[in-house]
Amino acid sequence: MEHRTRDVRENGFSDHVLVCTNDRDSEYACCADARGEDVYEAVKAWLRERDVFWSRVHVAETGCLGLCSAEGTALAIHPRSRWYSDVTPEDVPELLESEFGPDGSRLGLDERDGSARTPRE
């Protein structure tokens, strides 16, 4: 095991958007059936349009986040500890603008006071 927190910080990483695309063979809802892949692509497109994709923010597909719904997919933003359910591709611009600002300039900000966030190792 290798501790990589310092490497991540030195590369300027500040935020991580996790989008559930989990698929399962079950009677219960899953994000794959609720357009999870489309939400994932919409998140990447929004960040690319603002030229911040793979800058201070990383985006990853993930398995179940425990917020399953047939109405939309689950999404989490860390280290802000923000959790969303029922997200559709159409919701993504408003959601990301509220988190990161219209131009993506609020990446890495501490929500309490608007200062740059300095995560602990």
C-alpha positions as CSV (number, residue, x, y, z in Angstrom):
1,M,0.0,0.0,0.0
2,E,1.2,3.5,-0.9
3,H,0.0,6.7,0.7
4,R,-0.5,9.2,-2.2
5,T,-2.2,12.2,-0.5
6,R,0.8,14.4,-1.1
7,D,1.0,13.5,-4.8
8,V,-2.7,14.3,-5.3
9,R,-2.3,17.7,-3.5
10,E,0.8,18.6,-5.5
11,N,-1.2,17.9,-8.7
12,G,-3.8,20.4,-7.6
13,F,-6.6,17.9,-7.1
14,S,-9.4,19.3,-4.9
15,D,-12.8,17.7,-5.8
16,H,-14.1,14.3,-6.8
17,V,-17.4,13.8,-8.5
18,L,-18.7,10.2,-8.2
19,V,-21.5,9.1,-10.5
20,C,-23.2,5.8,-9.9
21,T,-23.6,3.7,-13.0
22,N,-24.2,0.5,-11.1
23,D,-26.2,-2.2,-12.9
24,R,-27.8,-5.2,-11.2
25,D,-30.2,-7.9,-12.1
26,S,-32.9,-7.2,-9.5
27,E,-36.4,-6.1,-9.0
28,Y,-35.1,-2.9,-7.3
29,A,-34.0,0.3,-9.1
30,C,-30.4,0.8,-10.2
31,C,-28.6,3.8,-11.6
32,A,-27.7,2.0,-14.8
33,D,-31.4,1.8,-15.6
34,A,-31.9,5.4,-14.4
35,R,-29.6,6.9,-17.1
36,G,-26.4,6.8,-14.9
37,E,-24.1,6.6,-17.9
38,D,-25.9,9.7,-19.4
39,V,-25.4,11.6,-16.1
40,Y,-21.7,10.6,-16.1
41,E,-21.3,11.9,-19.6
42,A,-23.2,15.1,-18.8
43,V,-20.9,15.8,-15.8
44,K,-17.8,15.4,-18.0
45,A,-19.3,17.6,-20.8
46,W,-20.1,20.4,-18.3
47,L,-16.6,20.3,-16.9
48,R,-15.0,20.2,-20.4
49,E,-17.1,23.2,-21.6
50,R,-15.5,25.2,-18.7
51,D,-12.0,23.8,-19.4
52,V,-11.8,22.3,-15.9
53,F,-12.1,18.6,-16.7
54,W,-9.1,16.8,-15.1
55,S,-7.9,20.0,-13.6
56,R,-8.7,20.4,-9.9
57,V,-11.7,18.0,-10.2
58,H,-11.8,14.3,-11.1
59,V,-14.9,12.4,-12.2
60,A,-15.4,8.7,-11.7
61,E,-18.0,6.1,-12.4
62,T,-18.8,4.2,-9.2
63,G,-20.8,1.3,-8.0
64,C,-23.8,1.7,-5.7
65,L,-23.9,4.8,-3.5
66,G,-26.9,3.5,-1.7
67,L,-29.3,6.2,-3.0
68,C,-31.1,4.0,-5.6
69,S,-34.1,5.4,-7.5
70,A,-35.8,4.7,-10.7
71,E,-36.2,8.5,-11.1
72,G,-32.5,9.2,-11.7
73,T,-28.9,8.3,-10.7
74,A,-27.0,8.9,-7.5
75,L,-24.0,11.4,-7.4
76,A,-21.6,12.4,-4.7
77,I,-19.1,15.3,-4.6
78,H,-16.2,15.0,-2.2
79,P,-14.6,16.2,0.0
80,R,-17.6,18.5,0.1
81,S,-19.6,15.5,1.3
82,R,-22.5,16.4,-0.9
83,W,-24.9,13.5,-1.9
84,Y,-27.6,13.7,-4.5
85,S,-30.2,11.2,-5.8
86,D,-32.7,11.3,-8.7
87,V,-30.2,13.2,-10.9
88,T,-31.0,13.3,-14.6
89,P,-28.7,14.5,-17.3
90,E,-30.9,17.7,-17.5
91,D,-30.2,18.4,-13.8
92,V,-26.4,18.3,-14.2
93,P,-25.8,22.0,-15.3
94,E,-27.8,23.4,-12.4
95,L,-26.3,21.0,-9.9
96,L,-22.7,21.6,-10.9
97,E,-23.2,25.4,-11.2
98,S,-24.5,25.4,-7.7
99,E,-21.5,23.5,-6.4
100,F,-18.6,24.9,-8.6
101,G,-19.9,28.2,-9.9
102,P,-21.1,29.0,-13.4
103,D,-17.5,28.8,-14.8
104,G,-16.1,26.2,-12.4
105,S,-14.1,28.7,-10.5
106,R,-15.3,27.4,-7.0
107,L,-13.3,24.2,-7.2
108,G,-11.5,23.5,-4.0
109,L,-13.2,26.1,-1.9
110,D,-14.2,25.6,1.7
111,E,-18.0,26.0,1.7
112,R,-17.9,27.6,5.2
113,D,-16.0,30.7,4.3
114,G,-15.1,30.6,0.6
115,S,-11.4,30.2,1.2
116,A,-9.1,27.7,-0.5
117,R,-9.6,24.3,1.1
118,T,-6.4,22.6,2.5
119,P,-7.3,19.0,3.2
120,R,-5.5,17.1,6.0
121,E,-3.1,14.3,5.1
